[in-house]
Amino acid sequence: MRGVAFGDGRRRAGQSLKDAQEMAGLPPGRWLGRGLRALGLTAGAEVSERQLELVFGQGRHPDADRIERGLLDDGADAATARRATVLGQPIEEIEARKQTPLLALDFTFRPQASLIVLWALGDNKTRRVIERAHERAIATALRWLEDEVAETRWSSGRGRAKTPALVVAAFRHFDNRDGFPLLHDHCLILNRVQRLNDDGEPVWGALDTHRLYQNVVAAGTLYTLTMTTEVCEELGLATVPREVTPGLRPVMEIAGVDSELINWSATRRQQIEDVLEGLTYKYAQKHGRLPGEQARHGLGWWAAQDTRREKKTPRPLEQLLAWWKASALLKFGKQMVDGLLERCRAAGAAIRARVDPHVDVVLAAVDVAAVVFTVRGRFARRHVLAEARRHLMETLRGREFTRGLDDYIASRALADHGRQTTDPQPGRRAPAADQIFYTADFAAPDPWFIAGADGKPPRESSRYERALVASLAVRNAIRAARTAPAGQADAPAATSAAAHTGERHHDQASAPPHAVDHPGRDAAPAPAQRAAAVHAHQQAAMPEEYLGGRTTDAGTWLRTPKNLERLAAFTRAADARRRAYEDTNPPAAPDTPADGHRQEHEQQHRQPGHGQGPGARP
């Protein structure tokens, strides 16, 4: 916590935190959260060094010194006076059980790399807009955690209660350990909250920290969506997908910020990637295979730890801004750096003119449910909510939206496409809403292969890419049903079912939310159609110059060795069936009428032969 309070740096021994922050030009920490009222603190007030020591170091009241001194003056013994200042269970009792007390959680909020570049190289107005949006987005995320997530637990979890009042100390940092720009705030959430006991008296207890960790991704996506939308609306910008890791979810960056500038500021990423390549090679040598998704996350964590430098000496923001500007000018030139905001606004205007500000919630629910199901299999509402927020970022490209739309899309996705798998146990408490798990009945597409770029070998499609294809058939069927001519009698049954899905919202009390005849389950699209669908989704009707290098297309993966062999096998099988048919059905005599020959041929074609049946596929 000493490092967090001092910009990830080290201060001299004996130097007070306030003096060190002033000398280094660092802003002091500030208090946030609704729980401050119970401690006599004010939101936005400065966090002092003694308050840090008492609250986050000892689990005591921030004004414990005054309270304890007053009780001692009134004649109370030292143990009683100290116990009166403790918030919840004393840490001495926890340590006596040979347990480590958990007094705080560090939730760190940071913008995307392109917004950090704009903040570091922009003028004062641009910097103020980004910082103000950053602060408001943090406040929004913390309010959501208080309203929807925060709970206290006692009696080994048998007792639970909502606690919409957190105590948070936030510290602003400006750079990473290499000295390059990295605007971010560390929010230390106190693991103590107040509730009313059975007698109606306020008591302090511990947070359900596991529940907070479960919702950290949903809180992060809310922060990113809120901040990006505000900055884009105020500065006239827009976002585009930037593929960081091939096949994984793209990052929505500000259009017009060059990838060279992003790489210039993201020094840690390149260091991690260099180490990660060696760790991946060692993993493959040991296990005889490439790491899966979970193993890649673990290797990435190790790579981040291996490249983590020692703490630095913090510097004032004014010095950092001057150094960043000089570094960028020397590397990229005056035209790229000084004209950055104008290029971003020009790119944003072109994109915003082509983006529909209205969201089709039916199609959004399909997309969200398909992605979460294909990536996770089983999911809870928090997973769907986080994906709904990502969907709004990818669809609206920075345009404003109605507040609460993310929550509505998540509810629609669960109601229309989710099937509950958590069954209440007799005699036990019903699970909370966010502890109920679901699955879906989308047809999971078969993997396909995509040719590698820059001499890299072909790679198998990721679960995220397959998830986009999983929703394609349903979305297209819904669109087709909406535009089908009135009275069309021969519309496919699958299309009618999808139209039924798109026109009404399922009521769980009257119909199971998973009883949807998803089109494409028995007649899946061809591999080329799948790849083309992914390509179309990535393009998203945006101008090619703002797409950030998305390269997956239908023709590329078809040329991989595995798929060429598949196509050759299909061709050989088709030739064999044709020869067998010609051997058993010789050509008709020349005097056979053409119409009669056609009718006889169609009758023979409709009769199932050897190896063919009602369910056989060509």
C-alpha positions as CSV (number, residue, x, y, z in Angstrom):
1,M,0.0,0.0,0.0
2,R,3.0,2.3,0.5
3,G,3.8,1.9,-3.2
4,V,0.2,2.4,-4.3
5,A,0.0,5.6,-2.3
6,F,3.2,6.9,-3.8
7,G,2.9,6.3,-7.5
8,D,4.4,2.8,-7.4
9,G,7.6,4.3,-6.1
10,R,9.7,4.4,-2.9
11,R,10.1,7.4,-0.6
12,R,12.9,8.1,1.8
13,A,12.7,6.6,5.2
14,G,11.2,9.0,7.7
15,Q,9.6,11.2,5.1
16,S,5.9,11.8,5.5
17,L,3.6,10.7,2.7
18,K,2.2,14.2,2.3
19,D,5.7,15.7,1.9
20,A,6.8,13.0,-0.5
21,Q,3.7,13.4,-2.6
22,E,4.2,17.2,-2.8
23,M,7.9,16.8,-3.7
24,A,7.1,14.2,-6.4
25,G,4.1,16.2,-7.8
26,L,1.7,13.3,-7.1
27,P,-1.9,14.0,-6.2
28,P,-3.1,12.8,-2.8
29,G,-5.5,9.9,-2.5
30,R,-9.2,10.7,-2.1
31,W,-12.0,9.0,-0.3
32,L,-14.9,7.5,-2.3
33,G,-18.0,5.4,-1.6
34,R,-21.3,5.6,0.4
35,G,-19.8,3.9,3.4
36,L,-17.8,7.1,4.3
37,R,-20.8,8.5,6.2
38,A,-20.5,5.8,8.9
39,L,-16.9,6.8,9.5
40,G,-17.4,10.5,9.5
41,L,-15.5,11.0,6.2
42,T,-16.5,13.1,3.2
43,A,-16.4,11.9,-0.4
44,G,-13.5,13.5,-2.2
45,A,-11.6,14.3,1.0
46,E,-7.8,13.7,1.1
47,V,-6.5,10.4,2.4
48,S,-3.9,11.0,5.1
49,E,-1.0,8.7,5.9
50,R,-2.4,8.0,9.5
51,Q,-5.8,7.2,8.1
52,L,-4.2,4.7,5.7
53,E,-2.4,3.1,8.5
54,L,-5.4,2.8,10.8
55,V,-8.0,1.8,8.2
56,F,-6.1,-0.5,5.8
57,G,-3.2,-1.5,8.1
58,Q,-5.1,-2.2,11.3
59,G,-8.7,-2.4,10.4
60,R,-9.7,0.5,12.7
61,H,-11.6,3.7,12.5
62,P,-9.8,6.5,10.6
63,D,-10.3,8.7,13.7
64,A,-9.3,6.0,16.1
65,D,-6.7,8.1,17.9
66,R,-9.2,10.7,19.0
67,I,-11.9,8.1,19.9
68,E,-9.4,6.1,21.9
69,R,-8.0,9.1,23.7
70,G,-11.5,10.3,24.7
71,L,-12.4,6.9,26.2
72,L,-9.2,6.7,28.1
73,D,-9.9,10.2,29.5
74,D,-13.3,8.9,30.7
75,G,-11.7,6.1,32.6
76,A,-11.9,3.1,30.3
77,D,-9.1,0.6,30.2
78,A,-6.7,0.5,27.3
79,A,-8.1,-2.8,25.9
80,T,-11.7,-1.5,26.0
81,A,-10.7,1.8,24.4
82,R,-8.8,0.1,21.6
83,R,-11.6,-2.5,21.0
84,A,-14.1,0.4,20.5
85,T,-12.1,1.6,17.5
86,V,-11.9,-1.7,15.7
87,L,-14.1,-2.3,12.6
88,G,-15.4,-5.8,12.8
89,Q,-13.2,-8.7,14.0
90,P,-9.8,-7.6,15.3
91,I,-6.9,-8.7,13.1
92,E,-5.2,-10.0,16.2
93,E,-7.9,-12.7,16.5
94,I,-7.5,-13.6,12.9
95,E,-3.7,-13.9,13.2
96,A,-4.1,-16.0,16.3
97,R,-5.8,-18.6,14.1
98,K,-2.7,-18.6,11.9
99,Q,-4.7,-16.8,9.1
100,T,-3.8,-13.8,7.1
101,P,-6.3,-11.0,7.5
102,L,-7.6,-9.5,4.2
103,L,-8.2,-5.8,4.8
104,A,-8.6,-4.5,1.3
105,L,-9.0,-5.3,-2.4
106,D,-7.3,-3.3,-5.2
107,F,-9.6,-2.6,-8.1
108,T,-7.6,-0.8,-10.8
109,F,-9.3,1.2,-13.6
110,R,-7.5,2.3,-16.8
111,P,-8.6,3.4,-20.2
112,Q,-7.7,1.8,-23.5
113,A,-4.2,2.4,-24.9
114,S,-5.5,4.8,-27.6
115,L,-7.2,7.0,-25.0
116,I,-4.0,7.1,-22.9
117,V,-2.1,8.3,-26.0
118,L,-4.6,11.1,-26.6
119,W,-4.4,12.0,-22.9
120,A,-0.6,12.0,-22.9
121,L,-0.1,13.9,-26.2
122,G,-3.2,16.0,-26.4
123,D,-3.7,19.6,-25.2
124,N,-5.0,20.6,-21.8
125,K,-8.7,20.6,-22.9
126,T,-8.4,17.1,-24.3
127,R,-6.6,15.9,-21.1
128,R,-9.3,17.4,-18.9
129,V,-12.1,15.7,-20.9
130,I,-10.4,12.3,-20.6
131,E,-9.7,12.7,-16.9
132,R,-13.2,13.9,-16.1
133,A,-14.7,10.9,-18.0
134,H,-12.2,8.6,-16.2
135,E,-13.4,9.8,-12.8
136,R,-17.1,9.6,-13.7
137,A,-16.7,6.1,-15.1
138,I,-15.0,5.0,-11.9
139,A,-17.8,6.5,-9.8
140,T,-20.4,4.7,-12.0
141,A,-18.6,1.3,-11.6
142,L,-18.3,1.8,-7.9
143,R,-22.0,2.7,-7.6
144,W,-22.9,-0.5,-9.6
145,L,-20.8,-2.6,-7.2
146,E,-22.5,-1.0,-4.2
147,D,-26.0,-1.4,-5.7
148,E,-25.8,-4.8,-7.3
149,V,-22.8,-6.7,-5.9
150,A,-21.7,-5.7,-2.4
151,E,-22.8,-8.1,0.4
152,T,-21.6,-8.9,3.9
153,R,-21.5,-12.4,5.2
154,W,-21.2,-13.9,8.7
155,S,-21.6,-17.2,10.5
156,S,-19.4,-19.0,7.9
157,G,-21.7,-17.6,5.1
158,R,-25.0,-18.7,6.7
159,G,-25.9,-15.1,7.2
160,R,-25.9,-12.6,4.3
161,A,-27.1,-9.1,3.8
162,K,-26.9,-6.4,1.0
163,T,-24.5,-3.6,1.9
164,P,-24.7,-0.8,-0.6
165,A,-22.1,1.3,1.1
166,L,-18.4,0.7,0.3
167,V,-15.3,2.6,1.7
168,V,-12.8,3.2,-1.0
169,A,-9.4,5.1,-1.1
170,A,-8.5,6.0,-4.7
171,F,-4.9,6.9,-5.8
172,R,-4.1,8.3,-9.3
173,H,-1.0,7.1,-11.2
174,F,0.2,8.6,-14.4
175,D,2.8,6.2,-15.9
176,N,4.0,2.6,-15.9
177,R,7.2,1.4,-14.4
178,D,9.1,2.3,-17.6
179,G,8.0,5.9,-17.3
180,F,5.6,5.8,-20.3
181,P,2.0,7.1,-20.1
182,L,-0.5,4.9,-18.3
183,L,-3.3,6.8,-16.7
184,H,-4.9,4.6,-14.0
185,D,-6.5,4.7,-10.6
186,H,-6.0,2.2,-7.8
187,C,-9.2,1.9,-5.8
188,L,-8.5,0.2,-2.4
189,I,-11.9,-1.2,-1.3
190,L,-12.0,-1.7,2.5
191,N,-13.0,-5.3,3.4
192,R,-15.3,-3.9,6.1
193,V,-18.9,-2.8,5.7
194,Q,-21.6,-1.9,8.1
195,R,-24.9,-3.7,8.6
196,L,-27.7,-3.8,11.1
197,N,-27.8,-6.8,13.5
198,D,-30.9,-8.5,14.9
199,D,-31.3,-5.7,17.5
200,G,-31.2,-3.0,14.8
201,E,-27.8,-1.8,15.8
202,P,-25.1,-1.0,13.3
203,V,-22.2,-3.5,13.4
204,W,-19.1,-3.9,11.1
205,G,-18.4,-7.1,9.3
206,A,-16.4,-8.4,6.3
207,L,-17.4,-8.2,2.7
208,D,-18.1,-11.2,0.5
209,T,-14.8,-10.7,-1.4
210,H,-15.4,-13.8,-3.6
211,R,-18.5,-12.1,-4.9
212,L,-16.6,-8.9,-5.7
213,Y,-13.9,-10.9,-7.6
214,Q,-16.6,-12.7,-9.6
215,N,-18.0,-9.4,-10.8
216,V,-14.7,-7.6,-11.6
217,V,-15.0,-8.2,-15.3
218,A,-18.6,-6.8,-15.4
219,A,-17.4,-3.8,-13.4
220,G,-14.5,-3.3,-15.8
221,T,-16.6,-3.4,-18.9
222,L,-19.0,-0.9,-17.4
223,Y,-16.1,1.5,-16.7
224,T,-14.8,1.1,-20.2
225,L,-18.2,1.6,-21.9
226,T,-19.0,4.6,-19.7
227,M,-15.7,6.4,-20.2
228,T,-15.3,5.7,-23.9
229,T,-18.9,6.9,-24.7
230,E,-18.4,10.1,-22.8
231,V,-15.1,10.9,-24.4
232,C,-16.3,10.1,-27.9
233,E,-19.5,12.2,-27.5
234,E,-17.7,15.2,-26.1
235,L,-14.8,15.2,-28.6
236,G,-16.6,13.8,-31.6
237,L,-14.6,10.6,-31.8
238,A,-15.5,7.0,-32.6
239,T,-14.0,3.6,-31.9
240,V,-12.7,0.7,-34.1
241,P,-11.8,-2.9,-33.3
242,R,-8.1,-3.5,-32.9
243,E,-6.9,-7.1,-32.9
244,V,-4.3,-7.5,-30.2
245,T,-4.1,-11.3,-30.2
246,P,-5.3,-13.1,-33.4
247,G,-8.6,-14.9,-32.9
248,L,-9.3,-13.3,-29.5
249,R,-11.8,-10.5,-28.8
250,P,-10.7,-7.2,-30.4
251,V,-10.1,-4.1,-28.2
252,M,-12.2,-1.1,-29.1
253,E,-9.7,1.7,-29.7
254,I,-10.2,5.3,-30.8
255,A,-10.2,5.6,-34.6
256,G,-7.3,7.6,-36.0
257,V,-4.8,6.7,-33.3
258,D,-1.9,5.0,-35.2
259,S,-0.9,1.6,-34.1
260,E,2.7,2.9,-33.9
261,L,1.7,5.4,-31.2
262,I,-0.1,2.7,-29.3
263,N,2.9,0.4,-29.4
264,W,5.1,3.3,-28.3
265,S,3.1,3.8,-25.1
266,A,2.5,0.1,-24.4
267,T,6.0,-0.9,-23.6
268,R,5.0,-3.5,-21.1
269,R,3.0,-5.4,-23.7
270,Q,5.9,-6.0,-26.0
271,Q,8.1,-7.1,-23.1
272,I,5.4,-9.6,-22.0
273,E,5.0,-10.9,-25.5
274,D,8.7,-11.5,-25.9
275,V,8.9,-13.5,-22.7
276,L,5.6,-15.3,-23.4
277,E,7.0,-16.7,-26.7
278,G,9.7,-18.5,-24.7
279,L,7.3,-19.8,-22.1
280,T,5.0,-21.1,-24.7
281,Y,7.9,-23.0,-26.4
282,K,8.8,-24.6,-23.1
283,Y,5.2,-25.5,-22.4
284,A,4.9,-27.2,-25.9
285,Q,8.2,-29.1,-25.3
286,K,7.0,-30.4,-21.9
287,H,3.4,-31.3,-22.8
288,G,3.7,-32.1,-26.5
289,R,1.0,-29.6,-27.4
290,L,0.3,-25.9,-27.5
291,P,-1.3,-24.4,-24.4
292,G,-5.1,-24.0,-24.3
293,E,-6.9,-20.8,-23.3
294,Q,-6.6,-21.3,-19.6
295,A,-2.9,-22.3,-19.8
296,R,-2.3,-19.2,-22.0
297,H,-3.7,-17.0,-19.3
298,G,-1.4,-18.6,-16.7
299,L,1.7,-18.2,-19.0
300,G,0.7,-14.6,-19.6
301,W,0.6,-14.0,-15.8
302,W,4.1,-15.5,-15.4
303,A,5.4,-13.4,-18.3
304,A,4.0,-10.3,-16.6
305,Q,5.7,-11.1,-13.3
306,D,9.0,-11.9,-15.0
307,T,9.1,-8.6,-16.8
308,R,7.9,-6.5,-13.8
309,R,10.6,-3.9,-13.0
310,E,11.6,-2.5,-9.6
311,K,9.8,0.5,-8.3
312,K,10.7,3.8,-9.8
313,T,11.2,7.4,-8.6
314,P,7.9,9.2,-9.3
315,R,8.0,12.5,-11.3
316,P,5.5,15.4,-11.6
317,L,3.0,15.1,-14.4
318,E,4.3,18.3,-16.0
319,Q,7.7,16.7,-16.5
320,L,6.2,13.5,-17.7
321,L,4.1,15.4,-20.3
322,A,7.1,17.2,-21.7
323,W,9.2,14.1,-21.8
324,W,6.4,12.1,-23.6
325,K,5.9,14.9,-26.1
326,A,9.6,15.1,-26.9
327,S,9.9,11.3,-27.2
328,A,6.9,11.1,-29.6
329,L,8.2,14.0,-31.7
330,L,11.6,12.5,-32.1
331,K,10.2,9.1,-33.0
332,F,7.2,10.0,-35.2
333,G,7.6,13.6,-36.3
334,K,5.6,16.8,-35.7
335,Q,2.8,16.0,-38.2
336,M,1.8,12.7,-36.6
337,V,1.9,14.0,-33.1
338,D,0.4,17.5,-33.5
339,G,-2.3,16.5,-35.9
340,L,-3.5,13.5,-33.8
341,L,-6.7,14.9,-32.5
342,E,-7.8,16.3,-35.9
343,R,-7.2,12.9,-37.5
344,C,-9.2,11.2,-34.8
345,R,-12.1,13.6,-35.3
346,A,-12.0,13.1,-39.1
347,A,-12.1,9.3,-38.7
348,G,-14.7,9.6,-36.0
349,A,-17.0,11.7,-38.2
350,A,-16.8,9.2,-41.0
351,I,-17.7,6.3,-38.7
352,R,-20.4,8.1,-36.7
353,A,-22.2,9.1,-40.0
354,R,-22.5,5.3,-40.8
355,V,-23.4,4.0,-37.4
356,D,-27.1,3.6,-36.5
357,P,-27.5,4.9,-33.0
358,H,-30.5,2.5,-32.4
359,V,-29.7,-1.0,-31.1
360,D,-31.8,-4.0,-32.2
361,V,-32.2,-5.7,-28.8
362,V,-33.4,-9.0,-30.3
363,L,-30.3,-9.4,-32.5
364,A,-28.1,-8.1,-29.7
365,A,-29.5,-10.8,-27.3
366,V,-28.8,-13.5,-29.9
367,D,-25.2,-12.3,-30.3
368,V,-24.6,-11.9,-26.6
369,A,-26.0,-15.4,-25.7
370,A,-24.2,-17.1,-28.5
371,V,-20.8,-15.6,-27.6
372,V,-21.2,-16.4,-23.9
373,F,-22.4,-19.9,-24.5
374,T,-19.7,-20.8,-27.1
375,V,-16.9,-19.4,-25.0
376,R,-18.0,-20.6,-21.6
377,G,-20.7,-23.4,-22.0
378,R,-22.2,-22.6,-18.5
379,F,-22.6,-19.0,-17.5
380,A,-24.2,-16.7,-15.0
381,R,-25.9,-13.4,-15.4
382,R,-22.7,-11.4,-14.7
383,H,-21.1,-13.1,-17.8
384,V,-24.0,-12.1,-20.0
385,L,-24.1,-8.6,-18.6
386,A,-20.3,-8.1,-19.3
387,E,-20.8,-9.3,-22.9
388,A,-23.8,-7.0,-23.4
389,R,-21.6,-4.1,-22.5
390,R,-19.0,-5.3,-24.9
391,H,-21.6,-5.6,-27.6
392,L,-22.7,-2.0,-27.1
393,M,-19.1,-0.9,-27.4
394,E,-18.6,-2.8,-30.6
395,T,-22.0,-1.9,-32.1
396,L,-22.3,1.8,-31.3
397,R,-18.6,2.7,-31.8
398,G,-18.8,5.4,-29.1
399,R,-22.3,6.7,-29.7
400,E,-24.5,7.5,-26.7
401,F,-27.2,5.0,-25.6
402,T,-30.0,4.8,-23.2
403,R,-28.8,4.0,-19.7
404,G,-29.9,0.5,-18.6
405,L,-29.8,-0.9,-22.1
406,D,-27.0,-3.2,-21.2
407,D,-29.1,-4.7,-18.3
408,Y,-32.1,-5.1,-20.6
409,I,-30.1,-6.9,-23.3
410,A,-28.7,-9.3,-20.7
411,S,-32.2,-10.0,-19.4
412,R,-33.5,-10.6,-22.9
413,A,-30.6,-12.9,-23.7
414,L,-31.2,-15.1,-20.7
415,A,-35.0,-15.1,-21.2
416,D,-34.9,-15.9,-24.9
417,H,-31.9,-18.2,-25.2
418,G,-30.8,-19.3,-21.7
419,R,-31.7,-22.6,-20.1
420,Q,-31.3,-22.7,-16.3
421,T,-29.0,-25.5,-15.0
422,T,-29.0,-24.6,-11.3
423,D,-31.7,-26.5,-9.5
424,P,-32.9,-25.4,-6.1
425,Q,-32.1,-28.0,-3.5
426,P,-34.9,-29.1,-1.1
427,G,-34.4,-27.8,2.4
428,R,-31.7,-25.4,1.4
429,R,-31.9,-21.6,0.7
430,A,-32.7,-20.7,-2.8
431,P,-29.7,-19.5,-4.7
432,A,-29.2,-15.8,-5.3
433,A,-30.0,-14.5,-8.8
434,D,-26.4,-14.0,-9.7
435,Q,-25.5,-17.5,-8.5
436,I,-27.9,-19.2,-11.0
437,F,-26.1,-20.7,-14.0
438,Y,-27.5,-21.2,-17.5
439,T,-26.6,-22.8,-20.7
440,A,-28.0,-22.4,-24.2
441,D,-29.0,-24.6,-27.2
442,F,-27.1,-22.9,-30.0
443,A,-25.5,-25.3,-32.5
444,A,-21.7,-25.1,-31.9
445,P,-19.9,-24.6,-35.2
446,D,-17.1,-27.0,-36.2
447,P,-13.6,-25.5,-36.0
448,W,-12.0,-24.2,-39.1
449,F,-8.5,-23.1,-39.9
450,I,-7.1,-19.7,-40.8
451,A,-3.9,-19.3,-42.7
452,G,-1.2,-17.6,-40.7
453,A,0.3,-14.2,-41.6
454,D,4.0,-13.3,-41.7
455,G,5.1,-16.8,-42.2
456,K,3.3,-18.2,-39.1
457,P,1.6,-21.6,-39.4
458,P,-2.2,-21.9,-39.8
459,R,-4.2,-21.6,-36.6
460,E,-7.5,-23.1,-35.6
461,S,-10.4,-20.8,-35.2
462,S,-10.9,-19.5,-31.6
463,R,-14.0,-20.0,-29.5
464,Y,-14.7,-16.3,-29.9
465,E,-14.7,-16.6,-33.7
466,R,-16.9,-19.7,-33.6
467,A,-19.2,-17.8,-31.2
468,L,-19.8,-15.1,-33.9
469,V,-20.8,-17.8,-36.4
470,A,-23.0,-19.6,-33.8
471,S,-25.3,-16.5,-33.8
472,L,-25.2,-15.9,-37.5
473,A,-28.0,-18.3,-38.6
474,V,-30.4,-17.1,-36.0
475,R,-29.8,-13.5,-36.7
476,N,-30.1,-13.9,-40.4
477,A,-33.3,-15.9,-40.0
478,I,-34.8,-13.2,-37.9
479,R,-33.9,-10.6,-40.5
480,A,-35.3,-12.7,-43.3
481,A,-38.6,-13.2,-41.4
482,R,-38.9,-9.5,-40.8
483,T,-38.5,-8.7,-44.5
484,A,-40.4,-11.7,-45.9
485,P,-43.4,-10.9,-48.2
486,A,-46.7,-11.1,-46.5
487,G,-48.6,-14.3,-47.1
488,Q,-45.5,-16.3,-48.1
489,A,-46.7,-19.9,-47.5
490,D,-43.5,-21.8,-48.3
491,A,-41.2,-20.0,-45.8
492,P,-38.9,-22.5,-44.1
493,A,-40.0,-23.7,-40.7
494,A,-36.7,-22.6,-39.2
495,T,-37.3,-19.0,-40.4
496,S,-40.8,-19.0,-38.9
497,A,-39.4,-20.2,-35.6
498,A,-36.8,-17.5,-35.6
499,A,-39.4,-14.9,-36.5
500,H,-41.4,-16.1,-33.5
501,T,-38.3,-15.6,-31.4
502,G,-37.7,-12.1,-32.7
503,E,-41.3,-10.9,-32.4
504,R,-42.0,-11.7,-28.8
505,H,-40.2,-11.9,-25.5
506,H,-40.3,-15.3,-23.9
507,D,-42.2,-15.5,-20.6
508,Q,-40.5,-18.1,-18.4
509,A,-43.8,-18.9,-16.6
510,S,-45.5,-19.9,-19.9
511,A,-42.8,-21.3,-22.1
512,P,-39.2,-22.5,-21.4
513,P,-36.7,-19.9,-22.6
514,H,-34.7,-22.6,-24.4
515,A,-37.6,-24.0,-26.5
516,V,-36.4,-22.3,-29.7
517,D,-35.9,-24.2,-33.0
518,H,-32.6,-22.6,-33.9
519,P,-32.1,-22.6,-37.6
520,G,-28.9,-24.2,-38.9
521,R,-28.8,-27.0,-36.3
522,D,-29.5,-29.7,-38.9
523,A,-28.3,-27.7,-41.9
524,A,-25.3,-25.9,-40.7
525,P,-23.7,-23.4,-43.1
526,A,-20.8,-24.5,-45.2
527,P,-17.2,-23.8,-43.9
528,A,-16.8,-21.0,-46.4
529,Q,-20.1,-19.4,-45.3
530,R,-18.9,-19.6,-41.7
531,A,-15.6,-17.9,-42.4
532,A,-17.4,-15.3,-44.6
533,A,-19.8,-14.7,-41.7
534,V,-16.9,-14.0,-39.3
535,H,-15.4,-11.6,-41.9
536,A,-18.6,-9.8,-42.3
537,H,-19.1,-9.4,-38.6
538,Q,-15.6,-8.0,-38.2
539,Q,-16.1,-5.5,-41.0
540,A,-19.3,-4.3,-39.3
541,A,-20.1,-2.0,-42.3
542,M,-17.1,0.2,-41.5
543,P,-14.7,1.8,-44.0
544,E,-11.7,-0.5,-44.6
545,E,-9.2,2.2,-43.7
546,Y,-10.5,2.2,-40.1
547,L,-10.6,-1.5,-39.5
548,G,-7.2,-2.0,-37.8
549,G,-6.0,-4.9,-39.9
550,R,-8.7,-7.5,-39.5
551,T,-7.5,-10.2,-42.0
552,T,-9.8,-13.3,-41.5
553,D,-11.6,-14.1,-44.8
554,A,-13.3,-17.0,-46.5
555,G,-10.6,-17.7,-49.0
556,T,-7.6,-17.6,-46.7
557,W,-8.5,-20.5,-44.5
558,L,-9.7,-22.6,-47.4
559,R,-6.1,-22.8,-48.7
560,T,-4.7,-24.5,-45.5
561,P,-3.5,-28.1,-45.9
562,K,-6.1,-29.6,-43.6
563,N,-9.0,-28.0,-45.4
564,L,-7.6,-28.7,-48.9
565,E,-7.5,-32.4,-47.9
566,R,-11.1,-32.2,-46.6
567,L,-12.3,-30.7,-49.9
568,A,-10.4,-33.4,-51.8
569,A,-12.1,-36.1,-49.7
570,F,-15.5,-34.5,-50.4
571,T,-14.7,-34.5,-54.1
572,R,-13.6,-38.2,-54.1
573,A,-16.7,-39.2,-52.2
574,A,-18.9,-37.3,-54.7
575,D,-17.2,-38.9,-57.7
576,A,-17.6,-42.4,-56.2
577,R,-21.3,-41.8,-55.7
578,R,-21.7,-40.6,-59.3
579,R,-19.9,-43.6,-60.7
580,A,-22.0,-46.0,-58.6
581,Y,-25.2,-44.3,-59.8
582,E,-24.1,-44.5,-63.5
583,D,-23.3,-48.2,-63.1
584,T,-26.7,-49.0,-61.7
585,N,-28.6,-46.6,-64.0
586,P,-27.4,-46.8,-67.5
587,P,-28.4,-44.1,-70.0
588,A,-31.9,-44.4,-71.4
589,A,-32.5,-45.4,-75.1
590,P,-32.4,-42.6,-77.6
591,D,-36.1,-42.9,-78.4
592,T,-37.1,-42.3,-74.8
593,P,-39.1,-39.1,-74.5
594,A,-37.2,-36.4,-72.7
595,D,-40.0,-35.7,-70.3
596,G,-40.4,-39.3,-69.4
597,H,-36.7,-39.7,-68.8
598,R,-36.7,-36.7,-66.6
599,Q,-39.7,-38.0,-64.6
600,E,-38.1,-41.5,-64.2
601,H,-34.8,-39.9,-63.2
602,E,-36.5,-37.8,-60.5
603,Q,-38.4,-40.8,-59.1
604,Q,-35.1,-42.8,-58.8
605,H,-33.4,-39.9,-57.2
606,R,-36.0,-39.6,-54.5
607,Q,-35.7,-43.3,-53.6
608,P,-33.1,-43.9,-50.9
609,G,-30.4,-46.3,-52.1
610,H,-27.7,-48.2,-50.3
611,G,-26.3,-46.1,-47.5
612,Q,-28.9,-43.4,-48.0
613,G,-31.8,-42.7,-45.7
614,P,-34.0,-39.9,-44.5
615,G,-31.2,-38.6,-42.2
616,A,-28.3,-39.3,-44.6
617,R,-26.3,-36.3,-45.8
618,P,-24.6,-36.0,-49.2
